Amino acid sequence: MEGYTLDLHQVHWPFSFSSPEDQMDAMADLVEEGKIRAVGVSNFSAEYTRRSHAALVKRGLGLASNQVHFNLLNRQIETNGILETAKELGVTIIAYSPVATGLLTGKFHLEPDVLRNTPFARRVNISRQLQKTRPLIEAMQEMASRHGVTIAQVALNWTVNFHGVTVVAIPGASKPHHSVEAAGVMSFRLTDDEMSRLDELTRPYR
């Protein structure tokens, strides 16, 4: 790392022989050495987030982020204390898999050939969810048409706006147009009624 400074460095999993306090002390050392500028974590529970933040505060810092699985079909952070803790402490939630590995793009619902060409194990898993998620995809398709965007962009727009400024997303991009599509999310905003509709349709996933 000599000669380079990372803006954010994360502890990616809470499973360790060392405590979160010890981990944060090590990260704070890196900040003091000028090797990183901010400290984040990933997949940390509400308790570990709180403990990590407290340890950093003792060193004159604060926890910048917690990177967790969050999308319309995985909303558990809203009920397990992670989101509430992040809002209380001013920790940014970084949502990974924000389009549910493609399920929230609508491609599997609208293009049968895409599903048929998917590896067997993933195809079986997705097939089980198609009918259950079809009403959601249909609602998102209507919203996408109104805004002149894609279904994936609707999913991302909800993810980064429903909870104000607390959540940001890191969508995957295996092709250049995926990056362009993700950037286009900033060009529009779902209405309050639309966000509430998506909230209602996906409450079972909380």
C-alpha positions in Angstrom: 0.0 0.0 0.0 3.0 2.3 0.1 2.4 5.4 -1.8 -1.3 4.9 -2.0 -4.2 6.1 0.2 -7.6 4.3 0.0 -10.6 6.5 0.7 -12.5 3.6 2.4 -11.3 0.3 3.7 -13.7 -2.4 5.0 -13.7 -5.3 7.3 -15.8 -7.6 5.1 -17.1 -10.2 7.6 -17.7 -10.1 11.3 -16.4 -13.6 11.8 -13.0 -13.4 13.4 -10.9 -14.5 16.3 -10.5 -10.8 17.2 -13.2 -8.6 18.6 -14.8 -5.8 16.6 -13.0 -3.4 19.0 -9.6 -4.9 18.2 -10.4 -4.8 14.4 -11.4 -1.1 14.6 -8.3 -0.3 16.6 -6.2 -1.8 13.8 -8.2 0.2 11.2 -7.8 3.4 13.2 -4.0 2.8 13.1 -4.2 2.7 9.3 -6.0 6.0 9.3 -3.4 7.6 11.6 -0.7 6.2 9.3 -2.4 7.9 6.3 -3.0 4.7 4.5 -6.8 4.9 4.5 -9.2 7.8 5.0 -12.3 6.1 6.4 -13.3 2.8 7.9 -16.2 0.6 6.8 -17.6 -2.8 7.6 -19.6 -5.4 5.7 -22.3 -7.8 6.9 -22.1 -6.5 10.4 -25.1 -6.9 12.7 -26.7 -4.0 14.6 -24.7 -4.9 17.7 -21.4 -5.2 15.9 -22.1 -2.0 14.0 -22.7 -0.2 17.3 -19.6 -1.7 18.9 -17.4 -0.9 15.9 -18.6 2.7 15.8 -18.0 3.2 19.6 -14.5 1.8 19.3 -13.7 4.2 16.4 -15.2 7.2 18.3 -12.7 6.5 21.1 -10.0 7.1 18.5 -11.6 10.3 17.3 -13.2 8.6 14.2 -16.5 7.1 13.3 -17.8 4.2 11.3 -18.4 5.3 7.7 -20.4 2.4 6.2 -21.9 -1.0 6.5 -22.1 -3.0 3.3 -25.1 -5.4 3.4 -27.5 -7.3 1.2 -30.5 -5.1 0.5 -33.0 -4.8 -2.3 -36.8 -5.0 -2.8 -36.7 -8.8 -2.3 -34.3 -8.7 0.7 -35.4 -6.1 3.2 -34.3 -7.7 6.5 -32.1 -4.8 7.5 -35.3 -2.9 8.1 -36.4 -5.2 10.8 -33.3 -6.6 12.4 -32.0 -3.3 13.7 -29.2 -2.8 11.1 -30.9 0.1 9.3 -32.2 1.7 12.4 -28.7 1.6 13.9 -27.1 3.1 10.8 -29.6 6.0 10.8 -28.9 6.6 14.5 -25.1 6.6 14.1 -24.9 8.3 10.7 -23.5 5.2 9.1 -24.1 4.8 5.4 -25.7 1.6 4.2 -24.0 0.3 1.0 -26.5 -2.1 -0.6 -25.0 -5.0 -2.6 -27.0 -7.1 -5.0 -29.5 -4.3 -5.4 -31.2 -6.0 -8.4 -31.2 -9.5 -6.8 -28.7 -11.0 -9.2 -30.9 -10.0 -12.1 -34.3 -11.0 -10.8 -35.3 -7.4 -10.4 -34.4 -6.5 -13.9 -37.5 -8.3 -15.2 -35.4 -10.2 -17.8 -36.3 -13.6 -16.5 -40.0 -12.8 -16.4 -40.2 -11.1 -19.8 -37.6 -13.1 -21.8 -38.0 -16.9 -21.3 -34.9 -17.6 -23.4 -32.7 -15.9 -20.9 -33.9 -18.2 -18.1 -33.5 -21.3 -20.3 -29.8 -20.3 -21.0 -29.1 -19.8 -17.3 -27.0 -22.5 -15.4 -29.2 -25.2 -13.9 -28.9 -24.5 -10.2 -29.6 -20.8 -10.7 -32.4 -21.5 -13.1 -34.1 -23.7 -10.6 -33.8 -21.1 -7.9 -35.1 -18.3 -10.1 -38.0 -20.4 -11.4 -39.3 -20.8 -7.9 -39.5 -17.1 -7.5 -41.0 -16.1 -10.9 -44.7 -16.4 -10.1 -44.3 -15.0 -6.6 -42.5 -11.9 -7.9 -44.6 -11.4 -11.1 -47.0 -8.8 -9.6 -44.0 -6.7 -8.4 -42.3 -6.9 -11.9 -45.5 -5.9 -13.6 -45.9 -2.9 -11.3 -42.3 -1.9 -11.9 -42.7 -2.3 -15.6 -45.6 0.2 -15.5 -43.5 2.7 -13.6 -40.5 2.2 -15.9 -42.8 3.0 -18.9 -44.0 6.2 -17.2 -40.5 7.4 -16.6 -38.9 6.1 -19.8 -36.5 4.0 -17.9 -35.8 0.3 -17.3 -37.2 -2.0 -14.6 -33.7 -2.4 -13.1 -33.5 1.4 -12.8 -36.8 1.5 -11.0 -35.5 -1.1 -8.5 -32.3 0.9 -8.0 -34.2 4.2 -7.6 -36.3 2.7 -4.9 -33.3 1.3 -3.1 -31.4 4.6 -2.9 -34.3 6.9 -2.2 -36.8 5.1 0.0 -34.8 5.6 3.1 -33.6 9.1 2.3 -29.8 9.6 2.2 -28.9 6.5 4.3 -28.6 4.0 1.5 -26.4 3.9 -1.5 -26.1 1.0 -4.0 -23.3 -0.9 -5.7 -24.9 -2.6 -8.7 -22.9 -5.1 -10.6 -21.8 -4.3 -14.1 -20.6 -7.2 -16.3 -21.1 -5.1 -19.5 -20.5 -1.4 -20.3 -24.2 -0.7 -20.8 -24.9 -1.9 -17.2 -22.7 1.0 -15.9 -24.6 3.5 -18.1 -27.9 2.1 -16.9 -26.9 2.4 -13.3 -25.8 6.0 -13.8 -29.1 6.8 -15.4 -30.9 6.1 -12.1 -29.8 9.6 -11.0 -31.8 11.2 -13.9 -35.3 10.6 -12.4 -37.0 9.9 -9.1 -40.0 7.7 -8.3 -43.0 9.5 -6.9 -44.0 9.0 -3.3 -47.0 7.0 -4.4 -44.8 4.7 -6.6 -42.3 4.1 -3.8 -45.1 3.4 -1.4 -46.6 0.9 -3.9 -43.3 -1.0 -4.1 -43.1 -0.9 -0.3 -46.5 -2.5 0.0 -45.7 -5.2 -2.6 -42.5 -6.2 -0.9 -43.3 -6.0 2.8 -43.3 -9.8 3.1 -39.5 -9.6 2.4 -38.8 -7.5 5.5 
